[in-house]
Amino acid sequence: MIRGRDIAQKALAVGARLRDAFLPLRDACLARLAALMAAAAPQEQAASAALQAEVNQKRKERVALVSIAVSATMAIAKLIAGLASGSLAVMSEAGNNFGDVVTTALTYYAIRISNKPADDEHHYGHAKVEALTALVETGVLFALATFILIEAVRRFFNHDVAVEASPLVFAVLFISIVVDSFRWRALNKIAKETRSEALAADALHFSSDIVASSLAIAGLIAAHFGFPQGDAVAALGVAGFIGVAGYNIGRRTIDTLVDAAPKGLAEEVWGSAAAVPGVIDVPSVRLRPAGAEILGDLEISVARTLSLESVAAIKANVAEAIKASHPEISVTIATQPIAIDSETFLERILLIAAKRHVPIHHITVQDVDGRASVSFDIELDGRMSHGSAHEIASSLEKEIRKELGSDVEVESHIEPMEPRHLTGQDVDPKIKAKIEAALIKKAHDQGDLLDVHNVRVRRTPAGLVVNYHCLVDPALSVDETHDQVDALERKMRASFSTITRIVGHAEPAQ
């Protein structure tokens, strides 16, 4: 029975060791899996965004090709109807549709070019090619409107012009209105979804074509009922609507080309950025349209005492907040570190020292008769000449006075910093046991350092280096704990002259 119990206990012990060995491996695997999933999330989002951009590009190209075919068909049909009827309004519409063929073809090629990535000459991509094409379309529309206007005025005063309104002409115009209505809705929908300047210009153009075709029908009806100048009046209306469409397209296009910020958008971006924790102020927001995207940059103010990691996290949160409300906006974020009213003397002194890469400690701030007095220890390479070390310390003192005020008293104490990379080896177990026993006894005599354990003693060229762990009351302050560890170190070094360094790691007792 005793042997069976021993075997069972050994089995349990082995199982416990296997469990203890497995748990860290399991936790490491789970942590690695979580890290991989976190790293994959942005890649999946990027892949999804790229896929959506490709889908939008194909939709824009497809609708532009269909628009070219429809414009060519309607232009030929209206030209035949216009020649058959002699109607200037109908022939003006035919000319308008031939212009549509040219501009829509330009739109198609502009859409293809605008999708090209940035290169050495075009750092922001080719998105503005769409706006340039829309500007060309504006010029074509104004030229066509001018020609129709001149011809309409000439016909208005020429009473010998005959207009024959046949059913074919009316059928062509009615079909044109229906087709243009479908084209306008389709182009307008896709232009809004893909934020395409070129398709938006085409959509606006075709909406004016609907009105122009309606005016042409009205002119034919007037001519049929004995008012032949009605066709010229209708042509004047067609010219007017073509001109208005050209003006609207041109205004939007010029806004894009001159980087006019979308109205009200900067205020919304400012609000999104200002609401992010850690952002003190948003001094500037600049936006400009670039095809389907809105590019820009903004500056945020953050506390100058923050670490680089904290500032980077704030910038990432600002970018995420803006993207959440406006996915089309891509901004570059700059940070401006500023002093905040809640900064203490200690924070300001540590910040100045950190900027100069000079370690300091034991900072003491006194208020002496209404005047501030600051003192601290500065650590410099012990091999450095005192003259060089004093120059560094004086420069730091000068910067602190500049920050805190010229009437502030600043004193520094230079301490040698001797970073060592020593080769060590474990001492003889008897020596280790002797030092460990002395540590435990002296700690017990002091009373505040409990359960000295994990003692390691290594021999180095500079002497013995001792490391140990101990427990302390968690209610003790850092100062009190440090004093206790220092006191134990002094006692140990007094008893063992070969010890050059003792490092005590104090842990809170449970």
QUIFEN-V28508 format. One record per backbone hydrogen bond with DSSP energy under -0.5 kcal/mol. NH is the residue of the N-H (numbers start at 1). CO is the residue of the C=O. Records with the same first field share a line. If there is no record, write none. Layout:
# QUIFEN-V28508
NH = CO + CO
This chain:
# QUIFEN-V28508
5 = 1
6 = 2
7 = 3
8 = 4
9 = 5
10 = 6
11 = 7
12 = 8
13 = 9
14 = 10
15 = 11
16 = 12
17 = 13
18 = 14
19 = 15
20 = 16
21 = 17
22 = 18
23 = 19
24 = 20
25 = 21
26 = 22
27 = 23
28 = 24
29 = 25
30 = 26
31 = 27
32 = 28
33 = 29
34 = 30
35 = 31
36 = 32
37 = 33
38 = 34
39 = 35
40 = 36
41 = 37
42 = 38
43 = 39
44 = 40
45 = 41
46 = 42
47 = 43
48 = 44
49 = 45
50 = 46
51 = 47
52 = 48
53 = 49
54 = 50
55 = 51
56 = 52
57 = 53
58 = 54
59 = 55
60 = 56
61 = 57
62 = 58
63 = 59
64 = 60
65 = 61
66 = 62
67 = 63
68 = 64
69 = 65
70 = 66
71 = 67
72 = 68
73 = 69
74 = 70
75 = 71
76 = 72
77 = 73
78 = 74
79 = 75
80 = 76
81 = 77
82 = 78
83 = 79
84 = 80
85 = 81
86 = 82
87 = 82
91 = 87
92 = 88
93 = 89
94 = 90
95 = 91
96 = 92
97 = 93
98 = 94
99 = 95
100 = 96
101 = 97
102 = 98
103 = 99
104 = 100
105 = 101
106 = 102
107 = 103
108 = 104
109 = 105
110 = 106
111 = 107
112 = 108
113 = 109
114 = 110
115 = 111
116 = 113
119 = 122
125 = 122
126 = 114 + 116
129 = 126
130 = 127
131 = 127
132 = 128
133 = 129
134 = 130
135 = 131
136 = 132
137 = 133
138 = 134
139 = 135
140 = 136
141 = 137
142 = 138
143 = 139
144 = 140
145 = 141
146 = 142
147 = 143
148 = 144
149 = 145
150 = 146
151 = 147
152 = 148
153 = 149
154 = 150
155 = 151
156 = 152
157 = 153
158 = 155
159 = 157
161 = 158
164 = 85
165 = 163
166 = 164
170 = 166
171 = 167
172 = 168
173 = 169
174 = 170
175 = 171
176 = 172
177 = 173
178 = 174
179 = 175
180 = 176
181 = 177
182 = 178
183 = 179
184 = 180
185 = 181
186 = 182
187 = 183
188 = 184
189 = 185
190 = 186
191 = 187
192 = 188
193 = 189
194 = 190
195 = 191
196 = 191
197 = 195
200 = 196
201 = 197
202 = 198
203 = 199
204 = 200
205 = 201
206 = 202
207 = 203
208 = 204
209 = 205
210 = 206
211 = 207
212 = 208
213 = 209
214 = 210
215 = 211
216 = 212
217 = 213
218 = 214
219 = 215
220 = 216
221 = 217
222 = 218
223 = 219
224 = 220
225 = 221
226 = 223
227 = 222
230 = 227
231 = 228
232 = 228
233 = 229
234 = 230
235 = 231
236 = 232
237 = 233
238 = 234
239 = 235
240 = 236
241 = 237
242 = 238
243 = 239
244 = 240
245 = 241
246 = 242
247 = 243
248 = 244
249 = 245
250 = 246
251 = 247
252 = 248
253 = 249
254 = 250
255 = 251
256 = 252
257 = 253
258 = 254
259 = 256
260 = 255
265 = 262
266 = 262
268 = 264
269 = 265
270 = 266
271 = 267
272 = 268
273 = 269
274 = 270
275 = 271
276 = 273
279 = 276
280 = 278 + 301
281 = 301
284 = 299
286 = 297
288 = 295
289 = 260
290 = 293
293 = 290
294 = 328
295 = 288 + 293
296 = 330
297 = 286
298 = 332
299 = 284
300 = 334
301 = 281
302 = 336
304 = 338
306 = 303
311 = 307
312 = 308
313 = 309
314 = 310
315 = 311
316 = 312
317 = 313
318 = 314
319 = 315
320 = 316
321 = 317
322 = 318
323 = 319
324 = 320
325 = 321
326 = 322
329 = 326
330 = 294
332 = 296
333 = 331
334 = 298 + 332
336 = 300
337 = 335
338 = 302
343 = 340
348 = 344
349 = 345
350 = 346
351 = 347
352 = 348
353 = 349
354 = 350
355 = 351
356 = 352
357 = 354
358 = 353
359 = 357
361 = 377
364 = 375
366 = 364 + 373
368 = 366 + 371
369 = 367
371 = 368
373 = 366
374 = 409
375 = 364
376 = 411
377 = 361
378 = 413
379 = 359
380 = 378 + 415
382 = 417
384 = 381
389 = 385
390 = 386
391 = 387
392 = 388
393 = 389
394 = 390
395 = 391
396 = 392
397 = 393
398 = 394
399 = 395
400 = 396
401 = 397
402 = 398
403 = 399
404 = 400
405 = 401
408 = 405
409 = 372
411 = 374
413 = 376
415 = 378
417 = 380
418 = 416
419 = 417
422 = 420
424 = 422
425 = 459
427 = 457
431 = 428
432 = 428
433 = 429
434 = 430
435 = 431
436 = 432
437 = 433
438 = 434
439 = 435
440 = 436
441 = 437
442 = 438
443 = 439
444 = 440
445 = 441
446 = 442
447 = 443
449 = 443
450 = 448 + 471
453 = 469
456 = 467
458 = 465
459 = 425
460 = 458 + 463
463 = 460
464 = 498
465 = 458
466 = 501
467 = 456
468 = 503
469 = 453
470 = 505
471 = 450
472 = 507
476 = 473
481 = 477
482 = 478
483 = 479
484 = 480
485 = 481
486 = 482
487 = 483
488 = 484
489 = 485
490 = 486
491 = 487
492 = 488
493 = 489
494 = 490
495 = 491
496 = 492
499 = 496
500 = 464
501 = 464
503 = 466
504 = 502
505 = 468 + 503
506 = 504
507 = 470
509 = 472
